[in-house]
Amino acid sequence: MRPICLILLLLFTAPAYANEHYRAAVDSIPSKIPDRIVLNWSGDPTTTASITWRTDTSITQAEGQIAEANASANFTTWARSETARTEKWEQNKNTAHFHSVTFKDLKPNTLYAYRVGSDKIWSSWYQFRTASAEPDDFTFIYFGDAQNNLLALWARTIRTAVLDAPHADFIIHAGDLVNRANRDSEWQEWFESGDWIHAKIPSIPTPGNHEYYKNGVTRRLSVLWRPHFTLPENGPKDFAETTYYTDYQGARIISLNSNEGREEQVPWLEQVLKNNPNKWTFVTFHHPVYSASDGRDNKDLREAWKPIFDKYAVDMVLQGHDHTYARGNNIGNGVTVRDTTKGTVYVVSVSGPKQYKLRKDRWMTRGGENTQLYQVITVSDDTLHYRAMTAVGELYDAFDLVKQMGKPNKLIDRAPQSPERRWENTLEKKDKDDKVF
């Protein structure tokens, strides 16, 4: 397609959904009924689970109830209660109460059901399974930026992903969950898009630049980030619930905050990797070590963090920000692939509708444009299986990563032979006679 045609087509097609208004924009007023229920881990996933939810300010005493799940509805008879911590949120004329509870002393590898509420106003019961105490197989979903038109166009991605991997053990969100950090209606869309998924499958979110807002000349974390989530506070000072780690069934999952204080996080990161007893290591943050889009580069981040990833042989780095798809491994300080069969795998992905162009100087083994994606990653002993899927359930990229004693991981490329998706071969528009132009 000629460049001028592409530009004209973008001008006529891109804004088609930009000015639409959705129900969530007016439905964000809280009520007595619990909403925005999300399951996180703030402690050991084998014995704890943390739940956060929202109500209006008339609910001042809230609680969570939990019991081992049973095929008989009588399991509720043995439910125990935990008093919730409640904090008030105010913005302009809007107010809400956010409640959180952490269930402790749970049994490993056990199916539980919980509900949250107060007095006679309760949520439904949601089921989840605690982690095994020993290394075991697991599957998780990873999303790049959701960010825009969440209820309209991101919802299909998260829902398709969970239909594809219904037994996923957790979900990684690599930043930019919303577009405007403090706009409550966008958070409403994010929660409504996932609905019960957020309440049933634990979320591991890391903040993106759009989770930050300007307060004068200072950029600050969204006032809705910490009220919405209950995350580990095992990170460095001043990075509470943005830089942290979780150990899960033989893997260490590390969230870094790429928006600020990159050098300040280095000593903590080194210790967390040095004292890592797990076989597998995943790191997630927002800004890519190797940018995938034209005109972008995060050199200071790469210089600060990549030597540590190399030193401790991090298996995968999962990122967002660039609104394209890119996957490559064993990359040097430039943007050239050195060896496609070994080394840390770097992935940049996007799950929402906002899309950019790939950079021309390639570091990636496989790239993609104008495509909403989700990734399903399964770990089984010494082998990792990776699939990148489009929002309509088509396989776009795949590989296996195999542990080798005393050697770097071996990467077995299983990407389909189909051409890479680019703006030029994905932008099709039909006229009333069904002719493509």
TAMO-V744883 format. One record per residue. N is the residue number from 1. OMEGA is omega in radians with two decimals (999 if undefined). Layout:
n->N omega->OMEGA
n->N omega->OMEGA
This chain:
n->1 omega->3.12
n->2 omega->-3.09
n->3 omega->-3.10
n->4 omega->3.11
n->5 omega->3.12
n->6 omega->3.14
n->7 omega->3.14
n->8 omega->-3.13
n->9 omega->3.08
n->10 omega->-3.14
n->11 omega->-3.08
n->12 omega->-3.08
n->13 omega->-3.02
n->14 omega->-3.09
n->15 omega->-3.01
n->16 omega->-3.12
n->17 omega->-2.95
n->18 omega->-3.06
n->19 omega->3.12
n->20 omega->3.12
n->21 omega->-3.06
n->22 omega->-3.05
n->23 omega->-3.10
n->24 omega->-3.08
n->25 omega->3.13
n->26 omega->-3.10
n->27 omega->-3.03
n->28 omega->3.11
n->29 omega->-3.10
n->30 omega->3.10
n->31 omega->3.10
n->32 omega->-3.08
n->33 omega->3.14
n->34 omega->3.02
n->35 omega->-3.09
n->36 omega->-3.13
n->37 omega->-3.12
n->38 omega->3.13
n->39 omega->3.07
n->40 omega->2.90
n->41 omega->3.00
n->42 omega->3.12
n->43 omega->-3.11
n->44 omega->-3.11
n->45 omega->3.12
n->46 omega->-3.02
n->47 omega->-3.12
n->48 omega->3.01
n->49 omega->-3.11
n->50 omega->-3.13
n->51 omega->3.09
n->52 omega->3.12
n->53 omega->-3.04
n->54 omega->2.98
n->55 omega->2.98
n->56 omega->-3.01
n->57 omega->3.07
n->58 omega->3.11
n->59 omega->-3.08
n->60 omega->3.11
n->61 omega->-3.11
n->62 omega->3.13
n->63 omega->3.01
n->64 omega->3.08
n->65 omega->-3.10
n->66 omega->3.10
n->67 omega->2.99
n->68 omega->-3.11
n->69 omega->-3.12
n->70 omega->-3.14
n->71 omega->3.05
n->72 omega->3.10
n->73 omega->3.14
n->74 omega->3.10
n->75 omega->-3.11
n->76 omega->-3.14
n->77 omega->-3.06
n->78 omega->-3.13
n->79 omega->3.03
n->80 omega->-3.04
n->81 omega->3.03
n->82 omega->3.11
n->83 omega->-3.09
n->84 omega->2.94
n->85 omega->-3.06
n->86 omega->3.06
n->87 omega->-3.14
n->88 omega->3.06
n->89 omega->3.13
n->90 omega->3.05
n->91 omega->-3.04
n->92 omega->3.13
n->93 omega->-3.10
n->94 omega->3.08
n->95 omega->3.07
n->96 omega->2.96
n->97 omega->3.02
n->98 omega->-3.08
n->99 omega->3.08
n->100 omega->3.11
n->101 omega->3.04
n->102 omega->3.07
n->103 omega->-3.10
n->104 omega->3.08
n->105 omega->3.06
n->106 omega->3.10
n->107 omega->3.09
n->108 omega->3.06
n->109 omega->-3.09
n->110 omega->3.12
n->111 omega->3.12
n->112 omega->2.98
n->113 omega->3.13
n->114 omega->2.96
n->115 omega->3.13
n->116 omega->3.12
n->117 omega->-3.11
n->118 omega->3.10
n->119 omega->-3.13
n->120 omega->-3.10
n->121 omega->-3.02
n->122 omega->2.96
n->123 omega->2.96
n->124 omega->3.06
n->125 omega->3.10
n->126 omega->-3.12
n->127 omega->3.03
n->128 omega->3.13
n->129 omega->3.05
n->130 omega->-3.13
n->131 omega->3.02
n->132 omega->3.14
n->133 omega->3.12
n->134 omega->3.07
n->135 omega->-3.08
n->136 omega->3.10
n->137 omega->3.04
n->138 omega->3.13
n->139 omega->3.03
n->140 omega->3.12
n->141 omega->3.11
n->142 omega->3.11
n->143 omega->2.84
n->144 omega->-3.01
n->145 omega->2.94
n->146 omega->2.87
n->147 omega->-2.95
n->148 omega->3.02
n->149 omega->-2.96
n->150 omega->-3.10
n->151 omega->-3.12
n->152 omega->-2.92
n->153 omega->3.06
n->154 omega->-3.08
n->155 omega->-3.10
n->156 omega->-3.13
n->157 omega->-3.11
n->158 omega->-3.13
n->159 omega->3.08
n->160 omega->3.14
n->161 omega->-3.10
n->162 omega->3.01
n->163 omega->3.11
n->164 omega->-3.10
n->165 omega->-3.01
n->166 omega->-3.13
n->167 omega->3.09
n->168 omega->-3.08
n->169 omega->3.05
n->170 omega->-3.14
n->171 omega->3.03
n->172 omega->3.05
n->173 omega->-2.98
n->174 omega->3.02
n->175 omega->-3.05
n->176 omega->3.04
n->177 omega->3.12
n->178 omega->-3.11
n->179 omega->-3.13
n->180 omega->-2.91
n->181 omega->-3.01
n->182 omega->3.13
n->183 omega->-3.03
n->184 omega->-3.11
n->185 omega->3.09
n->186 omega->3.04
n->187 omega->3.07
n->188 omega->3.12
n->189 omega->3.13
n->190 omega->-3.13
n->191 omega->-3.12
n->192 omega->3.12
n->193 omega->3.13
n->194 omega->3.10
n->195 omega->-3.06
n->196 omega->3.13
n->197 omega->3.13
n->198 omega->-3.08
n->199 omega->-3.04
n->200 omega->-3.10
n->201 omega->-3.08
n->202 omega->3.10
n->203 omega->2.98
n->204 omega->-3.12
n->205 omega->2.99
n->206 omega->-3.02
n->207 omega->3.01
n->208 omega->3.14
n->209 omega->3.11
n->210 omega->2.93
n->211 omega->3.08
n->212 omega->3.11
n->213 omega->3.13
n->214 omega->3.03
n->215 omega->-2.97
n->216 omega->3.09
n->217 omega->-3.09
n->218 omega->3.04
n->219 omega->-3.10
n->220 omega->3.10
n->221 omega->3.12
n->222 omega->3.08
n->223 omega->3.14
n->224 omega->-3.11
n->225 omega->-3.07
n->226 omega->3.04
n->227 omega->-3.07
n->228 omega->-3.03
n->229 omega->3.01
n->230 omega->-2.97
n->231 omega->-3.13
n->232 omega->3.06
n->233 omega->-3.14
n->234 omega->-3.13
n->235 omega->3.13
n->236 omega->3.13
n->237 omega->3.11
n->238 omega->3.10
n->239 omega->-3.07
n->240 omega->3.05
n->241 omega->2.97
n->242 omega->3.03
n->243 omega->-3.03
n->244 omega->3.04
n->245 omega->3.08
n->246 omega->3.04
n->247 omega->-3.08
n->248 omega->2.96
n->249 omega->3.09
n->250 omega->3.12
n->251 omega->3.00
n->252 omega->3.13
n->253 omega->-3.04
n->254 omega->3.00
n->255 omega->3.03
n->256 omega->3.10
n->257 omega->-3.08
n->258 omega->-3.09
n->259 omega->-3.07
n->260 omega->3.00
n->261 omega->-3.08
n->262 omega->3.12
n->263 omega->-3.10
n->264 omega->-3.12
n->265 omega->-3.04
n->266 omega->-3.13
n->267 omega->3.11
n->268 omega->-3.13
n->269 omega->-3.13
n->270 omega->-3.13
n->271 omega->-3.12
n->272 omega->3.10
n->273 omega->-3.14
n->274 omega->-3.09
n->275 omega->-3.09
n->276 omega->-3.12
n->277 omega->-3.01
n->278 omega->3.13
n->279 omega->-3.05
n->280 omega->3.13
n->281 omega->3.08
n->282 omega->3.06
n->283 omega->3.09
n->284 omega->3.02
n->285 omega->-2.93
n->286 omega->-3.03
n->287 omega->-3.01
n->288 omega->2.97
n->289 omega->3.05
n->290 omega->-3.10
n->291 omega->-3.10
n->292 omega->-3.05
n->293 omega->3.12
n->294 omega->2.98
n->295 omega->-3.11
n->296 omega->3.05
n->297 omega->3.13
n->298 omega->-3.02
n->299 omega->-3.09
n->300 omega->3.09
n->301 omega->-3.13
n->302 omega->-3.12
n->303 omega->-3.12
n->304 omega->-2.95
n->305 omega->-3.04
n->306 omega->3.10
n->307 omega->3.13
n->308 omega->3.07
n->309 omega->3.13
n->310 omega->-3.07
n->311 omega->-3.06
n->312 omega->3.02
n->313 omega->3.04
n->314 omega->-3.06
n->315 omega->-3.11
n->316 omega->3.03
n->317 omega->-3.00
n->318 omega->-2.94
n->319 omega->3.11
n->320 omega->2.95
n->321 omega->-2.96
n->322 omega->3.01
n->323 omega->3.00
n->324 omega->3.03
n->325 omega->3.09
n->326 omega->3.10
n->327 omega->3.12
n->328 omega->-3.10
n->329 omega->-3.14
n->330 omega->-3.05
n->331 omega->3.12
n->332 omega->-3.12
n->333 omega->3.08
n->334 omega->-3.12
n->335 omega->3.14
n->336 omega->3.09
n->337 omega->-3.11
n->338 omega->-3.11
n->339 omega->-3.02
n->340 omega->-3.09
n->341 omega->-3.14
n->342 omega->3.07
n->343 omega->3.10
n->344 omega->3.09
n->345 omega->3.10
n->346 omega->3.12
n->347 omega->2.95
n->348 omega->-3.13
n->349 omega->-3.13
n->350 omega->-3.13
n->351 omega->-3.13
n->352 omega->-3.03
n->353 omega->-3.13
n->354 omega->-2.99
n->355 omega->3.09
n->356 omega->3.09
n->357 omega->3.07
n->358 omega->3.04
n->359 omega->-3.09
n->360 omega->3.11
n->361 omega->-2.92
n->362 omega->2.87
n->363 omega->-3.00
n->364 omega->3.03
n->365 omega->3.07
n->366 omega->3.14
n->367 omega->3.13
n->368 omega->3.12
n->369 omega->2.98
n->370 omega->-3.05
n->371 omega->3.01
n->372 omega->-3.02
n->373 omega->2.88
n->374 omega->-3.12
n->375 omega->3.07
n->376 omega->-3.07
n->377 omega->3.14
n->378 omega->3.11
n->379 omega->3.13
n->380 omega->-3.13
n->381 omega->-3.07
n->382 omega->-3.05
n->383 omega->3.05
n->384 omega->3.08
n->385 omega->-3.07
n->386 omega->3.03
n->387 omega->2.94
n->388 omega->-3.04
n->389 omega->3.06
n->390 omega->-3.11
n->391 omega->3.07
n->392 omega->2.98
n->393 omega->3.11
n->394 omega->3.09
n->395 omega->3.14
n->396 omega->3.14
n->397 omega->3.13
n->398 omega->3.00
n->399 omega->2.97
n->400 omega->3.07
n->401 omega->-3.02
n->402 omega->3.08
n->403 omega->3.08
n->404 omega->-3.06
n->405 omega->3.08
n->406 omega->-3.13
n->407 omega->3.04
n->408 omega->3.07
n->409 omega->3.04
n->410 omega->3.12
n->411 omega->3.08
n->412 omega->-3.05
n->413 omega->3.12
n->414 omega->3.13
n->415 omega->3.09
n->416 omega->-3.10
n->417 omega->-3.12
n->418 omega->3.13
n->419 omega->3.04
n->420 omega->3.11
n->421 omega->3.12
n->422 omega->3.11
n->423 omega->-3.04
n->424 omega->-3.11
n->425 omega->3.08
n->426 omega->3.14
n->427 omega->3.07
n->428 omega->3.11
n->429 omega->-3.09
n->430 omega->3.07
n->431 omega->-3.06
n->432 omega->3.10
n->433 omega->3.10
n->434 omega->3.09
n->435 omega->3.14
n->436 omega->3.07
n->437 omega->999
